[in-house]
């Protein structure tokens, strides 16, 4: 920060990412309310605590290795190069804690970041809030899996899966497909500005990978394979939860941007270019907050309308389809026209609804909240649509001489996100846990309710306090036998 404008840029960037964190926190509040509302009364507290405790577990593991993976693995490693040096992201480094701006003792004078040399004075101010923004993405990815498996999974089994998704697999795909130097970006022309695949497709794929070995809830399917609806116990909670997720998505979208950067400083050495300050996507391509406002609201609206029509006014799927619409359009929402966003969102919401019920009937997969469809199928479809709509556009900033966006590059990227990094690792871990008898609660516990132990303790406490009240009332002569 060797100038006034440099200092102001860094301080503004620090505050910008800090603001995104509480906004994205609302996504997790929304997921908790949404899942509690969707579960039955006998499973409410188990559902809530399962989702709550992923916060500390994913936070701690993301601090120790998740953040490092993003900066270390854009080359694969082993695909286009080795592990990238990332001193500012190692957990024992001085820049992973309170630091006032000087170069770290254990770090080089310059730390690599986003393909350019960024001084430690930059990372000392930005590292914590940037880490926190990515951490909230991690919570979101893990919470997507959480909703699909409610009412029958063991808590610790889910928490292991949450760490796998939140601190390992999603951040690997972010390094590959969400870093401007990621090998998928530079080699495939992969483009996913607001994470149709990087967060949503991978989390949806992971949810499917867990659901297959986990199995359906007792009573979901009849003896002849007929599907029974297990309706939310509180549709108001589901509604409010989804609206909180919509609200938190404003922070989600904004956190996917770099708020202000001088593009001239990113050009190769010796290149003459005028000073040009602008916001950029995570790929360092220019964008504006107006693009977010237009396209987020239009894709949300397209999804809501399509969901209302295709579900014949079902409240659960109308609200869920709004989210599916945003997720479908997110890959290209930095460049789409608002009308394109609306139609892309509508197509994704319609497809998510249809695919959910087709998979449920055909393969007997019990996805309690439709997370695989709303996040996984919609995210996959959104990536492929982006390949057609933005065909030929540079995938990342032009100074990288980038690959161009193509339908086949987006399709391969979608398969990597949903299948290779989403479905496969979660499927393997879930089957290991199942083989050890640690994946699913016993049938008797599921029938009685996963809150039985908690409820029993609360009831015992209530009885003890009530008896004490009665005894005291008798002593004071307020009650006569």
N, C-alpha and C positions, 0 to 999 in steps of 0.2 A: 504494500500500500504506500507507494512512493509519491502520491499526489492526492490532492483533495478529491478529485473525481474518482480515483481508485479507492480511496477510503470510503466514500459515500456508496460506491457500488457494492463493496463487500458488506458494509453494514446493512444496506437495503436488502441484499441477498440473504443475509443471516435472518433478518426479521421476516422476510417473505416466507422462507421455509418454516420458521417457527410458527407462523400463523396457520400453515397447512396442517400442523400436527393436531391441535384441538379440533379442527374441522373434521379430519379423518377419524379422530377418536369417536365421533358421532356414528361412523359406520359400525364400529364395534358395539356401541350402545344399541344401535338399531338391530344388529344381528342377535344380541342377547334377547331383546324384546320379541323379535320375530320368531326365534326358536322356542322361547318359553310359550308364546301364544300358540304356536303350531303343535307343541307337545300336549299330551293329556295331563290332567291335574296330578296324577300319581307320579309323574316324572318331571315336574317343573324344576325343582331345585337341583336335581342331577343335571338336567339340561343346562341350567344357568351356570353351575359351578364348573361343568366340563368346559364351557366356553370361556369362563372368567380366568381359569388357571392357565390357559394357554398364554395369557399375557406375560406373566413372569417367566415362564419356561422358554417361550420364543424370544423374549427380550434378552435374557441372559445368554442363550446360545447364539443369537444373532450378534451380540457384542463380541463374543469370543471367536467366532469364525464366519458368520454369515456376511458381515460387511466386507471382510477381507476377500471373500470369494468373488464379489462383484468386480472388484478392481484387478484381481489376480488372474481371472479365468476368461477374459474376452477372446483369447486365442484358442480356447478349447478346454485345457491346453492340449497341445499336440496336433492341432488341426491346421492352424496358420502360424503357430509359434509356441513358445513355452509359456511359463507362468510369468505374468507381468509384475514388476516390482511395485509394491503398494505399501510403503512404509507408514503412511498416514492412517492405514486401516488395520494394522496389527494390534491385538488387544493390549499388549504391554507397552505400546508406543506412547510417547508424551502427547501426541496429537489426538489420542483417544481419551482425553480428559481435559480438565481445566487448563487453559493455556492462553496467554495474553498476547501472542502474536509474533514472538521471536522464533528463530529457527530452533527446532528440537535438537537436543544433544545427541540423540540416537538416530536421527534422521539425516538424510542428505539435505543440502541447502535447498534443493528443489524437489518437490514430490510430484510424481506423475498423476495426471488426472484429465480424463476426457481427451486424450491425444495431444495435449499441450502441457508445457511446463507450468505448474502453478506453485507459487512460493508457499512456504509453510505459514507465512503470515495470512494467506488466504485460508488454508485448511484449518488453522487454529480457530478461526471465527465460524467457518462453515461446516466443519466436519460433524459436530454434534447434531445440528439441526437437520443436516442432509441425511445423516445416519437415522435420525428419528423418523423422518419422512419415509425412508425405505422400510424402517421397522414397522410402521403402520401398514404399509403394503403387505408385509409378512403376516401381521395379524389377520388382515383381510383374507389372504390366501388360505390360512389355516381355518378361519371361521367359515369359509365356504364349505369346506369338508365337514365341519361340525354339524351344520344343519341337516345334511343328508342322512346322517347316521344316528340321529337321536333315538332314544327309547330302547336301545338294546346293546350299545357298545360299552365296554368297560372304560372307566375314566382314564386309567393309566395307558391303556392301549391307544386311546385317541390322542393323549398327550404325546406319546412317542411319534405317532403319525403327524401331529401338528408340528413338532420340531423338524421332522424330515421335510415336510412341505415348506414350513415357514423360514427355516434357517439353512436349508440345503438346496432342494431341487428348484424352487422358484427363483432363488437368487443366482443359480447357475444359468437358468434360462434368461434372466435379466442380463447377465454378463455376456451371453451369446447373442441375444436379440434386442437388447435395450440399451446397450452401450454403443456409442457412435463408432467404436472400433471393433465391436463384436464380430466374430467370424460369420455369423448368419447375416448380419447387415452388409458386410463388405463382400461376401461371396455369393449369397443368395438374393441380395437386394431386399431382405426382410424389413418390413416397415410396420410398426405397431405403436403409434404415438401414445395412445392412452390405454394400452395394455389389454386389448381383447384377448391376446394369447398369453402374454408374459405373466399375467396374474390369473385371469379368469379361465382360459382354456386349460392351463396346467392344473388349477385347483379343481375344475370340473372333472378332468381326467383322473386326478387322484381320488376324488370322491367315488367315481365309478370303480376304480381299482380296489377300494375298501368295501364297497357295497356288495360286490360279487361274492367274496368269501364270507362276509358278515351275514348275509341272508336277510330275508324279509322279517318284519315284525310279526309276532304271533297274531293270527286272525286277518292279516292283510289279504291273503289269497284263500279262496274257498277250496273244497276238495276236488273240484273239477277245473281249477285254475282261474275261476272268476275273480275279478278284482273287487275288493271292498274298499270304500273310501274311509280313511281314518281322518276325520275332519279336525281342524284346529279347535282347541277348546276356547280360545278367546280371539275372535277375528279383529277386535279393536287393537289388541296388542300387535298382531301381525301388521295391521294397517299402519299404526304409528311407527313400528319398527322399520317398515319399508320406507316411509317418508323420511325418517332419520337417515337411512342409508342414502336416499336421494340427496339429502342435505350434505352429508359427509362427502359425497362424490364431487362437490365443488372443490373441496380441499384436495381430493384425489387427483382431479384433473390439473389443478394449479401446481401440485407437487411434481407433476410429470414435465413441467417446464423449467427452463433456466430463466430467471426473471429479466436479467439485463446483461448483455455482453457486447463488446465491441468486435464486430466481425473482422475488422481489419487486423486485430491482434491474433486471429486464428489462421490467417493466411500463411503459406509457406514463406520462410525467410527470403527476403529479397523481392517479394511481391509488393507492388505499390497498390494501395487501396485506400479510399477515403475512410475516415472514422464513421462508423455506422453502428449506433447502439440500438439494440432491439431485444425483445424476448425471443427465446428459441424453444423448440421442443427438446426432449432429452437427446435427440440426434443432432442438436445444434443447428437445425434448420429454422429459419425465421418464422415466427407466428405472433399472434396477439391474444390478449384475453378476450377480445371481441369474438374471435373464432370459437373459443370455448363456450361463450355465452350463447351464440347462435346455435351451434351444433349440438351442445348438450341438451338444450331445451327442445330442439326439434326432434332429436332422436328419442328422447324421453316421450314426447307427445306421440310420435309415430308408434312406439311400442305400446303405450297405454291404449290407443285407439284400436290397434290390431288385437291386443289382448282382450279387450272388451268384446270385440266382434267375434273372434274365434272361440272364446270361452262362453259366449252367450251371457255376458254380464257377470260371470263368477268373480267375486271380489278378490279372492286369493290370487287367481291367475291374471286378473287385470293389473293389479299392483306389481306382481312379479314380472309381467310382460313389459311394464315400463322399464324395469331394471334390465331386462333382456335386450330391449331396444337400445339403451345406452351402451351396453357391453358390445353389441354387434357393431355399432358404428364407431366404437372407440379407436379401432386400428387406424382409421383414416380421417378422424374428426379434426385433425389439424389442417386438412386440405379440402375436405368435402365442401360443396355448397350446402347451405342449410336444407334445401329441398332434397338433395341427395341423402343427407343424414336422416331426414324424416322417413324416406322410403326404405333405406337400409335398416333402420330401426324397426320398422313395421315388418319387413321380411324376416328379420331375425326373431322377433317375438312370435310371429306365426309359426315359424319352423320349430322353435323351442317347445312350444305347447304341443304341437303334433308329434314331435320326436319323443317327448317325455312319455306320452300315453302309448305310443307304439312300442317303445322299449319295455315299458312296464308290462304290457300285455304279452309281448312276444317272448321276453327273456325273464319275466318275473323279478325284475329289479325294483326294490322298494326304496325309492328316494323320497324321504319324508317331506321335503320342502321344494323339490324340483331343482335342486342346486346343480345337478349335472347338466340339465337342460338349459337353465337360465344363464349359467356361467360357462359351462363346457361346450355344449353344442352351439350356443349363440356366439361364443368367442371364436370357435373354429370357423363357423360360417362367416363371421365378420372379417376374419383374416383373408379368406378366399375372395370375398366380395371386394375387399380393398385392393387385391391384386388386379382385378379387372377394371375397377373404377380409376385407379391411379396408375395404370399400366404405363411404363416409360418414364415415370417421375423418379428423380434421384432418391434413393432410400435414406440418405443421410446428407450432411452438409457437403456442398459441391467441392470444397477445397480438398476433400479426401479422394477425388476422382472415383466416386462411388459406383457400386452396381445399381442397376435400375430395378424398380419395382415391377414384378411380373406375376401373373397368376400362378405359375408353377413354383416360383420361389416362395410365394405366400402359402401355397398348399403344402410344400415340404416343411416350411416353418410351422404350420399348424399341426402337422403330424408329429413333429418333434415336441412341440409344446404339450399337446393333449396326450399323445401316446408315449413317447420315449421318456420324457421327464415328468409327465403327470401320472398316467395310468400305471406304467410298469413298476417304478420304485414302490409306490403305495401298495400295489397288488402283491408284490413280493413280501414286503414287511407285514401286511395284513395276513397273508397265508402263514408266515412264520409264527405270528402271534396266535393264529387259529390252531396251528399244530401243537402249540404249547398249552392250549386251553385258556389263553389269556385275552382273546379278542372280544368274546361276547359274554354277557351276564347269563347265569343259569336261567332256565325257563321259568322256574318257580319265582325267582326274583322279578323277572320281566312281567309275569302275570300279576304279582302283588304290587308292583310299582318300584321303580328304582329309588324312590324317596322313602321307602319303608323305614329304613334305619334312622334317617333324620326325623321323619314324622313321629316315630315311636319315642325318640328322645324328647321332642317338643311336647308331645302329649303327656309324657311322664312329668315333665317340668310343670306343665299347666295344672295337672292333678295335684302335685305337691303344693303349689302356690295356692290353689283353690282351697285345699284342706287347711292350710295355715290361715287363710282368710276366715274360714268358717270357725275355726277354733278361737281366733281372736275376737270374732263377733260374739261368740258365746260368752267368752270371758268378760266382755264389756256389757253383757246383758242385752245385746241387740237381737240375739236369736234365742228362742226358748224351745227346748226339745218337747 
